[in-house]
Amino acid sequence: MRRKRFSIPVTLLSVLLVATFFVCCIFVKSTAEEYSVNITVLQTSDIHGMINPYNYINNTKTNWGMAHIATIVKEERIKDPKLLLVDTGDTSQNNYLQYFRAEKIHPAVKALNYLDYDLWTPGNHEFNYEFKYLEKQIEDFKGEILIGNAYTQKGERWQKGWHIFEVKGVRVAIFGITAPHIPMWEKENKEHYNYMTFTQPIDEVGKILDELENKADVIIGNIHYGLEGTYKSKGIEAIAKTYAGRIDGLLIGHAHKNVDTEICGIPVLEPGKNGRYIGKLVINVNNKQGKWTVNKDKSYGELIDVSLSKADHEFLNEFKELHQKSLALAYKNK
């Protein structure tokens, strides 16, 4: 009888233990279904030939440029190996860099590839020279080229308007727009832009957002245009206000201003000029039962002062020949 009475509690205990195990598993699973991740995007813009930390026009050393940016990119990739690196245009012109446009690979493109940029939206100054050289730059660049508002004479987009990156399981869409006034600035050399048509940024953004409907979890604009529009065109401030709720971040350029602000809940960054700053956009996204939503309270942008970092020695070594050739060219043009 003792054995019989003793066996009942053991059985009950076993059942309770098993039940507790499954309850715990269910609880862990349910809590694991909700979590968040950060999507990091680093941005440069309006580098204007500042590959090496040297102003060849003024014959002076600098504490900024892509050699310094390289250091920051390395540091940030240690923090987040899945970050995206983008450029917002006006990269290949100025500081004598345009004189090397006929080289096998344009030095600006070589620098972008060396740092493994994911995306490039050429600016208006990329159209200052023969169109064949810009075509070659685009062909040689290893990342995505996005210019959504440039249309050929056939009425087709010359380049892709947007691209979706898969980052940490999140569908991150980035669209690209360039300054619309290229035909006006290059009116004496229409072949520089191959007689294309450039639509207004605010109109093209709306079109692209419609194209991205239900395709992405995060949407970021990479736009070579400033906060205030020019020549009666509406700028980024108007774009942010018009499409608030449909855009999660705006990376901009062209105006050479330091911008770190928020418009209608959208972080907006512009990292000045000549590689003095690098923009860092962090979008926090929360996953609940397989659905991603942007957490605006934990999303932010910031400008990183490039001059506070040392130039990357490996980068300097890679572009040492360019430095020597640029010095020689500067001396010749005195």
C-alpha positions as CSV (number, residue, x, y, z in Angstrom):
1,M,0.0,0.0,0.0
2,R,2.8,2.4,0.8
3,R,4.2,1.9,-2.7
4,K,0.9,2.6,-4.2
5,R,0.4,5.8,-2.2
6,F,3.9,6.8,-3.0
7,S,3.7,6.3,-6.7
8,I,0.8,8.7,-7.2
9,P,2.7,11.9,-6.1
10,V,5.7,10.9,-8.3
11,T,3.4,10.6,-11.3
12,L,1.8,13.9,-10.5
13,L,5.2,15.6,-10.0
14,S,6.3,14.3,-13.4
15,V,3.2,15.7,-15.0
16,L,3.7,19.0,-13.3
17,L,7.3,19.2,-14.4
18,V,6.5,18.4,-18.0
19,A,3.6,20.9,-18.0
20,T,5.9,23.6,-16.4
21,F,8.5,22.9,-19.1
22,F,6.0,23.4,-21.9
23,V,4.5,26.6,-20.3
24,C,8.0,28.0,-20.0
25,C,8.8,27.2,-23.6
26,I,5.6,28.8,-24.8
27,F,6.4,31.9,-22.7
28,V,9.9,32.1,-24.0
29,K,8.6,31.7,-27.6
30,S,6.0,34.4,-27.1
31,T,8.5,36.9,-25.7
32,A,11.0,36.1,-28.4
33,E,8.5,37.0,-31.0
34,E,8.9,40.7,-30.1
35,Y,12.3,42.3,-30.5
36,S,14.1,45.2,-32.1
37,V,17.1,45.9,-34.2
38,N,19.0,49.0,-35.4
39,I,19.5,49.8,-39.1
40,T,22.6,52.0,-39.5
41,V,23.3,54.1,-42.6
42,L,26.5,56.1,-42.9
43,Q,26.5,59.0,-45.5
44,T,29.0,61.2,-47.2
45,S,28.1,64.0,-49.7
46,D,29.8,66.7,-51.7
47,I,33.3,65.2,-51.2
48,H,34.4,67.3,-54.2
49,G,37.6,65.5,-54.9
50,M,38.9,65.4,-51.3
51,I,40.2,61.9,-51.5
52,N,43.5,62.6,-49.8
53,P,43.6,65.1,-46.9
54,Y,45.2,67.8,-49.0
55,N,43.8,70.9,-50.7
56,Y,45.9,71.0,-53.9
57,I,44.4,74.3,-55.0
58,N,45.6,76.1,-51.8
59,N,48.6,73.8,-51.3
60,T,47.6,73.0,-47.7
61,K,47.1,69.9,-45.6
62,T,43.6,69.2,-44.2
63,N,42.2,67.1,-41.3
64,W,39.3,65.8,-43.4
65,G,38.5,63.9,-46.6
66,M,38.0,60.3,-47.5
67,A,41.2,59.1,-45.8
68,H,39.7,60.3,-42.5
69,I,36.3,59.0,-43.4
70,A,37.9,55.6,-43.9
71,T,38.9,55.5,-40.2
72,I,35.4,56.3,-39.1
73,V,33.8,53.7,-41.4
74,K,36.2,51.0,-40.0
75,E,35.2,51.9,-36.4
76,E,31.5,52.0,-37.2
77,R,31.6,48.6,-39.0
78,I,33.0,47.1,-35.8
79,K,30.0,48.4,-34.0
80,D,27.6,47.3,-36.8
81,P,29.0,45.0,-39.5
82,K,25.7,45.2,-41.3
83,L,25.6,49.0,-41.8
84,L,25.0,50.6,-45.2
85,L,27.4,53.1,-46.6
86,V,26.0,55.7,-49.2
87,D,27.2,58.8,-51.0
88,T,24.9,61.6,-52.0
89,G,26.9,63.0,-54.9
90,D,29.3,65.7,-56.2
91,T,32.1,63.3,-55.5
92,S,34.3,63.3,-58.6
93,Q,34.8,67.0,-59.3
94,N,37.1,69.7,-57.8
95,N,40.5,69.6,-56.0
96,Y,42.0,68.7,-59.5
97,L,40.3,65.3,-59.4
98,Q,38.5,66.0,-62.7
99,Y,41.8,66.0,-64.5
100,F,42.0,62.2,-63.9
101,R,38.6,61.4,-65.4
102,A,40.1,59.6,-68.3
103,E,42.0,57.1,-66.1
104,K,41.1,53.4,-66.3
105,I,39.1,53.8,-63.1
106,H,38.2,57.3,-61.9
107,P,39.9,58.0,-58.5
108,A,36.6,58.9,-56.9
109,V,35.0,55.6,-58.0
110,K,38.2,53.8,-56.9
111,A,37.8,55.4,-53.4
112,L,34.1,54.5,-53.2
113,N,34.8,50.9,-54.2
114,Y,37.8,50.7,-51.8
115,L,35.6,51.6,-48.9
116,D,32.9,49.3,-50.2
117,Y,30.1,51.8,-50.6
118,D,26.7,50.2,-51.1
119,L,25.1,53.1,-53.0
120,W,25.9,56.3,-54.9
121,T,23.6,59.0,-56.2
122,P,25.7,61.2,-58.5
123,G,25.2,64.9,-58.1
124,N,25.0,67.8,-60.6
125,H,28.8,68.2,-60.8
126,E,29.1,64.6,-62.0
127,F,27.5,66.0,-65.2
128,N,30.1,68.8,-65.7
129,Y,32.2,66.8,-68.2
130,E,31.8,64.5,-71.2
131,F,29.0,62.1,-70.7
132,K,31.0,59.1,-71.6
133,Y,33.2,59.6,-68.5
134,L,30.1,59.6,-66.2
135,E,28.9,56.5,-67.9
136,K,32.3,54.8,-67.2
137,Q,32.2,55.9,-63.6
138,I,28.7,54.3,-63.2
139,E,29.9,51.2,-65.0
140,D,32.9,50.8,-62.7
141,F,31.1,51.5,-59.4
142,K,30.4,48.2,-57.6
143,G,27.4,49.3,-55.6
144,E,23.9,50.5,-56.6
145,I,23.5,53.7,-58.7
146,L,20.2,55.5,-58.0
147,I,19.0,58.5,-59.9
148,G,15.2,58.3,-60.0
149,N,14.5,61.6,-61.6
150,A,16.7,61.4,-64.8
151,Y,14.7,60.3,-67.8
152,T,16.0,59.5,-71.3
153,Q,14.6,60.9,-74.5
154,K,12.4,57.8,-74.7
155,G,10.8,58.7,-71.4
156,E,12.5,55.9,-69.4
157,R,14.5,56.2,-66.2
158,W,18.1,56.3,-67.1
159,Q,19.1,54.6,-63.8
160,K,17.1,52.8,-61.1
161,G,15.1,55.0,-58.8
162,W,15.3,52.8,-55.7
163,H,16.8,49.6,-54.3
164,I,15.8,47.3,-51.4
165,F,18.5,46.0,-49.1
166,E,17.9,43.1,-46.8
167,V,19.5,44.1,-43.5
168,K,19.1,41.9,-40.4
169,G,15.9,40.6,-41.8
170,V,14.5,44.1,-42.5
171,R,13.6,45.3,-46.0
172,V,15.4,48.7,-46.2
173,A,14.5,50.7,-49.3
174,I,16.7,53.6,-50.3
175,F,15.7,55.9,-53.2
176,G,17.9,58.3,-55.1
177,I,17.2,61.8,-56.5
178,T,19.6,64.3,-58.0
179,A,19.3,68.1,-58.4
180,P,16.8,68.9,-61.2
181,H,18.5,71.9,-62.7
182,I,21.3,70.1,-64.5
183,P,19.9,71.1,-68.0
184,M,20.0,74.8,-66.9
185,W,23.6,74.6,-65.5
186,E,24.8,72.6,-68.6
187,K,22.8,74.5,-71.2
188,E,26.0,75.2,-73.2
189,N,26.9,71.5,-73.2
190,K,23.7,69.5,-73.4
191,E,25.7,66.4,-74.4
192,H,27.1,66.4,-70.8
193,Y,23.7,65.1,-69.6
194,N,22.9,63.4,-72.9
195,Y,19.8,65.6,-73.5
196,M,17.9,64.0,-70.6
197,T,15.0,65.4,-68.7
198,F,15.2,65.8,-64.9
199,T,11.9,65.8,-63.0
200,Q,11.1,67.8,-59.9
201,P,12.3,66.0,-56.7
202,I,9.0,66.5,-54.8
203,D,7.1,64.9,-57.7
204,E,9.4,62.0,-58.3
205,V,9.6,61.2,-54.6
206,G,5.8,60.8,-54.6
207,K,6.0,58.5,-57.6
208,I,8.7,56.4,-56.0
209,L,6.8,56.1,-52.7
210,D,3.9,54.7,-54.6
211,E,6.1,52.2,-56.3
212,L,7.5,51.1,-52.9
213,E,4.0,50.6,-51.4
214,N,4.0,47.4,-49.3
215,K,7.5,46.5,-50.6
216,A,9.7,47.8,-47.7
217,D,9.8,48.0,-43.9
218,V,12.0,51.1,-43.9
219,I,12.2,53.8,-46.5
220,I,15.1,56.3,-46.7
221,G,15.8,59.0,-49.3
222,N,19.2,59.8,-50.7
223,I,18.7,63.1,-52.3
224,H,21.3,65.5,-53.8
225,Y,19.3,68.6,-53.0
226,G,19.1,71.1,-50.1
227,L,16.5,71.9,-47.5
228,E,15.4,75.0,-49.4
229,G,14.6,74.6,-53.0
230,T,16.0,76.9,-55.7
231,Y,14.7,78.3,-59.0
232,K,11.1,77.7,-57.8
233,S,11.7,74.0,-57.1
234,K,10.6,72.7,-53.7
235,G,13.4,71.5,-51.5
236,I,13.8,68.8,-48.8
237,E,11.8,70.6,-46.2
238,A,8.7,70.6,-48.4
239,I,9.3,67.0,-49.3
240,A,9.5,65.9,-45.7
241,K,6.3,67.8,-44.8
242,T,4.5,66.5,-47.9
243,Y,5.4,62.8,-47.3
244,A,5.5,62.7,-43.6
245,G,4.6,59.2,-42.4
246,R,5.9,57.6,-45.6
247,I,9.6,58.3,-45.2
248,D,11.8,57.2,-42.3
249,G,15.0,59.2,-43.0
250,L,16.4,61.7,-45.4
251,L,20.1,61.9,-46.4
252,I,20.7,65.0,-48.4
253,G,23.5,67.1,-50.1
254,H,24.2,69.8,-52.6
255,A,23.8,72.9,-50.3
256,H,27.1,72.3,-48.5
257,K,25.4,72.8,-45.1
258,N,25.7,71.0,-41.8
259,V,22.2,69.7,-41.2
260,D,21.2,67.5,-38.3
261,T,17.5,68.1,-37.7
262,E,14.1,66.5,-37.7
263,I,11.2,67.5,-39.8
264,C,7.7,66.1,-39.1
265,G,9.3,63.2,-37.3
266,I,11.8,62.4,-40.1
267,P,15.6,62.6,-39.3
268,V,17.3,64.7,-41.9
269,L,21.1,64.8,-42.3
270,E,23.5,66.8,-44.6
271,P,27.2,66.4,-43.9
272,G,28.5,69.7,-45.2
273,K,31.2,69.5,-47.9
274,N,34.7,68.2,-48.6
275,G,34.4,65.2,-46.3
276,R,34.4,67.3,-43.1
277,Y,31.6,65.3,-41.6
278,I,29.9,62.0,-42.1
279,G,26.2,61.5,-41.4
280,K,25.0,58.6,-39.3
281,L,21.4,57.6,-39.4
282,V,20.1,55.0,-37.0
283,I,16.6,53.6,-37.6
284,N,15.2,51.4,-34.8
285,V,12.7,48.8,-36.0
286,N,10.6,46.6,-33.8
287,N,9.4,43.1,-34.8
288,K,6.2,41.9,-33.4
289,Q,4.9,38.5,-34.7
290,G,6.8,38.9,-37.9
291,K,5.9,42.5,-38.7
292,W,8.4,45.3,-38.6
293,T,7.5,48.8,-37.5
294,V,9.8,51.8,-37.1
295,N,10.3,53.1,-33.6
296,K,10.7,56.9,-34.1
297,D,11.5,57.5,-30.4
298,K,14.6,55.4,-30.7
299,S,15.6,56.5,-34.2
300,Y,18.0,59.4,-34.7
301,G,20.6,61.1,-36.9
302,E,24.0,62.7,-36.0
303,L,26.9,64.3,-37.8
304,I,30.4,62.9,-36.9
305,D,33.3,65.4,-37.1
306,V,35.8,63.7,-39.3
307,S,38.7,65.9,-38.1
308,L,38.6,64.2,-34.7
309,S,39.9,61.0,-36.3
310,K,43.3,60.3,-37.8
311,A,43.6,59.4,-41.5
312,D,43.6,55.7,-42.2
313,H,47.2,54.7,-43.2
314,E,46.1,51.9,-45.5
315,F,43.9,54.3,-47.4
316,L,46.7,56.8,-47.7
317,N,49.0,54.2,-49.0
318,E,46.4,53.1,-51.6
319,F,46.0,56.6,-52.9
320,K,49.6,57.7,-52.5
321,E,50.2,57.8,-56.3
322,L,47.1,60.0,-56.7
323,H,48.5,62.4,-54.1
324,Q,51.9,62.6,-56.0
325,K,50.2,63.2,-59.3
326,S,47.9,65.9,-57.9
327,L,50.8,67.7,-56.3
328,A,52.7,67.7,-59.6
329,L,49.6,69.0,-61.4
330,A,49.1,71.7,-58.8
331,Y,52.7,72.8,-59.2
332,K,52.3,72.9,-62.9
333,N,49.2,75.0,-62.7
334,K,50.6,77.7,-60.4
